[in-house]
């Protein structure tokens, strides 16, 4: 994997503008994952250390399994506090867009973000960035936005702002967006960054336990049900599919984050190259994909499911019924056989 090389002029511009602002709002995408939360809370803590007034506003309520992160209790979900959140966005001097490339990914918060007169800064690692930010730091070759946040702080000469709380947040984002460094993580730059974060005093083993060893009985039963009853394998395409309806989620008292690692589990089978998980939401189907080797699940999400991501980890949305989404996946599988390695076709 190529190392991230930041544009010196762009980083310099951000450093200059940060010196001039006081009120900062940090935003991330809908249904924030470990990287969205880690990068947002990490940057928030760093800028607070720099004397800024900082608020993290998420489109909806973050998942409970990430509430151990420093600052998580101070997050303002837009879905619950639309009026004060809109005012904060309007009154801010600078608004950060972290871990998303297009304002449609902040859902109902989109208009409030776009209407803010504040200087807008994107730090992101997804393909095809939109044109809304005034300062854009977009690096699809980066394994996570949390890594980018650390590199930006370091390149600005503000590594002193990275204390143990900042490091804990950024490490969490780096870890979760690479499947505990099992994909998109062959760059030595990642491990140099990890070393720097460890030097700030974090306990990476404790962070791993906080993320992955926080199950509830309901979550275990839901995941067990999904793997025993809703898991299908298509050997001729080396693909796996897991689906869960809204009724099935409700029956297991689903909470955000309960299915976070589910899509990865089929990849423990040597004969499965890529995995797709379809979760029924109230008005759309959430699509999550993972793969091994060179199989590009990001192409599937970009072209067919209004999304994108990394080669080995991507997501999207489908607007229709769950059965229609399943039918679409069945139609697509043969079209992507060409991306399977020759000895796997």
SVG drawing of the C-alpha trace seen along z (x, -y; Angstrom):
<svg xmlns="http://www.w3.org/2000/svg" viewBox="-41 -35 48 59">
<polyline fill="none" stroke="black" stroke-width="0.4" points="0.0,0.0 1.3,-3.5 2.1,-5.9 0.0,-9.0 1.8,-12.2 0.0,-15.3 0.1,-18.5 2.3,-20.9 0.5,-24.0 -3.0,-22.6 -1.8,-21.7 -0.2,-25.1 -3.4,-26.8 -5.3,-24.7 -2.7,-25.6 -3.1,-29.3 -6.9,-29.3 -7.0,-27.3 -4.9,-30.1 -7.6,-32.6 -10.8,-30.7 -12.2,-30.1 -15.5,-28.1 -15.1,-24.7 -17.8,-22.2 -16.8,-18.6 -19.2,-16.5 -19.1,-12.9 -21.4,-10.6 -24.7,-9.0 -24.5,-5.9 -20.9,-6.7 -18.5,-3.8 -15.2,-3.5 -13.3,-5.6 -15.9,-8.4 -16.1,-8.5 -12.4,-8.1 -11.3,-10.8 -14.0,-13.2 -13.4,-12.8 -9.6,-12.7 -9.6,-15.9 -12.0,-17.5 -9.7,-16.7 -6.6,-17.9 -8.3,-21.2 -9.6,-21.6 -6.0,-21.2 -5.2,-24.1 -7.7,-26.3 -10.5,-26.1 -14.2,-25.8 -15.2,-22.5 -18.4,-20.6 -18.9,-17.2 -22.3,-16.9 -23.3,-13.6 -26.3,-13.1 -27.8,-10.5 -27.1,-8.8 -23.7,-7.0 -23.5,-3.3 -23.2,-2.4 -20.1,-0.2 -18.1,-3.3 -19.2,-5.4 -16.0,-4.4 -14.1,-7.0 -13.1,-10.2 -15.6,-13.0 -18.3,-10.6 -20.7,-11.8 -20.5,-15.4 -21.6,-14.5 -24.7,-16.3 -26.8,-14.1 -28.5,-16.3 -31.6,-13.9 -32.3,-14.8 -31.1,-18.4 -31.8,-19.8 -32.4,-23.4 -29.3,-23.9 -27.2,-21.9 -28.2,-24.0 -27.4,-27.1 -24.0,-25.8 -23.2,-25.0 -24.3,-28.5 -22.3,-30.2 -19.1,-28.2 -16.0,-29.7 -14.9,-26.4 -16.7,-23.2 -14.9,-19.9 -16.3,-17.1 -14.6,-13.9 -14.9,-10.5 -17.4,-11.5 -16.9,-12.6 -20.4,-14.0 -22.9,-15.9 -25.7,-13.4 -23.9,-11.1 -24.9,-13.3 -28.6,-12.7 -31.0,-15.3 -28.1,-17.4 -27.0,-18.2 -28.8,-21.5 -27.6,-22.8 -24.0,-21.9 -24.2,-23.5 -25.9,-26.6 -23.3,-27.3 -21.2,-30.4 -18.2,-28.8 -15.0,-27.7 -15.5,-24.1 -12.6,-21.5 -12.8,-17.9 -10.5,-15.2 -11.5,-12.0 -10.3,-8.8 -13.2,-7.9 -13.2,-8.1 -14.8,-10.9 -14.9,-13.8 -17.5,-16.5 -16.8,-20.1 -18.4,-21.6 -15.2,-22.1 -13.0,-25.2 -10.0,-23.1 -9.9,-19.5 -7.6,-16.8 -8.8,-13.7 -6.6,-10.6 -8.3,-7.4 -5.0,-5.6 -5.2,-6.1 -6.5,-3.2 -8.6,-5.5 -9.6,-9.1 -8.1,-8.7 -4.7,-8.1 -5.1,-11.2 -6.0,-13.3 -2.8,-12.2 -0.7,-12.9 -2.3,-16.3 -1.6,-17.3 1.9,-16.0 2.6,-17.8 1.2,-21.0 3.8,-20.7 1.2,-20.2 2.0,-16.7 2.1,-18.2 -1.7,-18.3 -1.9,-14.5 -2.2,-13.4 -3.5,-10.0 -7.2,-10.9 -6.5,-11.9 -4.3,-8.9 -7.0,-6.5 -9.6,-7.9 -7.3,-7.9 -6.1,-4.3 -9.6,-3.1 -10.5,-4.6 -7.4,-3.1 -8.0,0.3 -11.7,0.6 -11.4,-0.6 -8.8,2.1 -10.5,5.0 -7.9,4.9 -5.2,4.3 -6.2,7.3 -6.8,5.4 -5.7,2.1 -2.9,2.1 0.3,3.1 1.9,-0.4 4.8,-0.9 3.4,-4.4 0.5,-2.9 2.7,-1.2 5.0,-4.2 1.8,-6.1 0.7,-3.3 4.1,-3.5 3.7,-7.3 0.2,-6.7 1.5,-4.1 4.1,-6.5 1.3,-8.8 0.3,-6.1 -2.6,-4.2 -3.3,-0.5 -4.1,1.0 -5.2,4.3 -7.7,2.5 -9.0,0.6 -9.5,3.9 -11.4,5.4 -13.5,2.2 -14.5,2.5 -14.9,6.2 -15.5,7.7 -18.6,5.6 -21.3,8.0 -24.8,8.3 -26.8,11.5 -29.2,10.0 -26.3,9.2 -24.8,12.7 -28.2,14.2 -28.8,11.9 -25.4,12.7 -25.9,16.4 -29.3,16.3 -27.9,14.5 -25.1,17.0 -27.3,20.1 -30.5,19.0 -29.7,16.1 -26.3,17.0 -26.0,18.2 -23.0,19.3 -22.7,19.2 -19.6,21.4 -19.6,20.8 -19.1,17.1 -17.1,17.5 -19.6,15.2 -21.6,15.1 -24.8,13.2 -26.3,12.4 -29.7,10.7 -31.7,9.4 -35.2,8.0 -36.4,5.2 -38.7,7.6 -35.8,10.0 -33.7,7.1 -36.5,5.9 -37.2,9.5 -33.6,9.5 -33.8,6.0 -31.2,4.7 -29.1,1.7 -26.7,-0.3 -23.5,1.6 -24.9,5.0 -24.1,6.2 -20.9,4.3 -18.5,7.2 -21.1,9.6 -20.1,9.1 -16.5,10.1 -17.3,13.5 -17.8,15.4 -14.3,14.4 -12.9,16.8 -13.9,19.5 -11.0,20.1 -13.3,20.6 -15.2,17.3 -13.7,14.3 -16.3,11.6 -19.2,11.2 -22.3,9.0 -24.6,8.1 -28.0,6.6 -29.8,5.0 -33.3,3.6 -33.8,0.1 -37.0,-1.8 -36.8,-3.3 -33.8,-1.7 -31.5,1.3 -28.1,0.9 -25.4,2.7 -22.1,3.7 -19.4,5.6 -16.0,7.0 -13.5,9.0 -10.1,10.6 -7.1,9.9 -7.8,8.0 -11.6,8.4 -13.0,4.8 -16.2,4.6 -16.0,0.8 -16.9,1.1 -20.1,3.0 -21.1,0.4 -20.2,-2.6 -22.0,-1.3 -25.0,0.3 -25.7,-0.7 -25.1,-4.5 -22.0,-4.1 -18.3,-3.3 -15.2,-2.7 -12.1,-0.7 -11.3,2.2 -11.8,4.7 -14.3,2.8 -17.2,0.7 -20.8,-0.1 -23.9,-1.6 -27.7,-1.9 -30.5,-0.4 -33.9,-2.1 -36.4,0.7 -37.5,3.8 -35.1,6.3 -36.1,8.9 -35.5,6.5 -32.0,5.9 -31.4,9.6 -32.5,10.0 -30.1,7.3 -27.2,9.0 -28.1,12.3 -28.1,10.5 -24.7,8.9 -22.7,11.9 -22.0,13.4 -20.9,9.9 -18.2,9.8 -16.7,13.2 -14.1,11.6 -12.5,10.1 -11.9,13.4 -8.4,14.7 -7.9,17.2 -7.5,20.1 -10.7,19.2 -13.1,19.0"/>
</svg>
